[in-house]
Amino acid sequence: MLSELHRRVFLHNAKEAGKLARKGGTTLIYEVGQIVLFAILFKNRLSVEATRLPCRILTVVKGAYTLLSQHSPLKGRH
């Protein structure tokens, strides 16, 4: 009985770990000077504003990007 329970728990945990791995997907790596679309969350914008903002990557430091929009550099690293 106990070994059957352990087997079922192991199978369930393996299935959930597979779901988490698929949810993350592949990580994209961008280069300096590349144009990207920066997604703006709904809570940070008005309903009539654009959902994405085209930006150019200025610098890359430890996986964090400094972005430049058409109007000015974005504050912070994303």
BELFEN-V118385 format. One record per residue. N is the residue number from 1. RES is the residue in one small letter. PHI is phi in whole degrees, -180 to 180 (none if undefined). OMEGA is omega in radians with two decimals (none if undefined). Layout:
BEGIN
N&RES&PHI&OMEGA ; N&RES&PHI&OMEGA
END
This chain:
BEGIN
1&m&none&-3.10 ; 2&l&-66&-3.13 ; 3&s&-66&3.09 ; 4&e&-65&3.10 ; 5&l&-64&3.11 ; 6&h&-62&-3.14 ; 7&r&-64&-3.14 ; 8&r&-66&3.11 ; 9&v&-65&3.12 ; 10&f&-62&3.13 ; 11&l&-63&3.12 ; 12&h&-64&3.13 ; 13&n&-64&3.12 ; 14&a&-65&3.13 ; 15&k&-65&3.13 ; 16&e&-66&3.10 ; 17&a&-64&3.08 ; 18&g&-63&3.10 ; 19&k&-63&-3.13 ; 20&l&-66&3.13 ; 21&a&-66&3.12 ; 22&r&-69&-3.10 ; 23&k&-64&-3.13 ; 24&g&-70&-3.14 ; 25&g&68&3.13 ; 26&t&-86&-3.14 ; 27&t&-88&3.11 ; 28&l&-87&3.10 ; 29&i&-118&-3.11 ; 30&y&-104&-3.13 ; 31&e&-110&3.12 ; 32&v&-63&3.13 ; 33&g&93&-3.12 ; 34&q&-76&3.09 ; 35&i&-91&3.13 ; 36&v&-130&3.03 ; 37&l&-103&-3.14 ; 38&f&-93&-3.12 ; 39&a&-80&3.14 ; 40&i&-105&-3.13 ; 41&l&-64&-3.11 ; 42&f&-61&-3.11 ; 43&k&-72&-3.14 ; 44&n&-103&-3.12 ; 45&r&-144&3.03 ; 46&l&-82&-3.08 ; 47&s&-66&-3.12 ; 48&v&-91&-3.12 ; 49&e&-81&3.14 ; 50&a&-66&3.13 ; 51&t&-84&-3.14 ; 52&r&-131&-3.09 ; 53&l&-124&3.09 ; 54&p&-69&-3.11 ; 55&c&-139&3.05 ; 56&r&-107&3.13 ; 57&i&-82&-3.13 ; 58&l&-92&3.14 ; 59&t&-141&3.06 ; 60&v&-128&3.12 ; 61&v&-131&3.11 ; 62&k&52&3.10 ; 63&g&82&3.10 ; 64&a&-105&-3.03 ; 65&y&-110&2.96 ; 66&t&-97&-3.01 ; 67&l&-113&3.09 ; 68&l&-120&3.08 ; 69&s&-92&3.14 ; 70&q&-64&-3.03 ; 71&h&-96&-3.13 ; 72&s&-171&3.04 ; 73&p&-66&3.07 ; 74&l&-79&-3.12 ; 75&k&-73&3.10 ; 76&g&85&3.13 ; 77&r&-113&-3.06 ; 78&h&-126&none
END
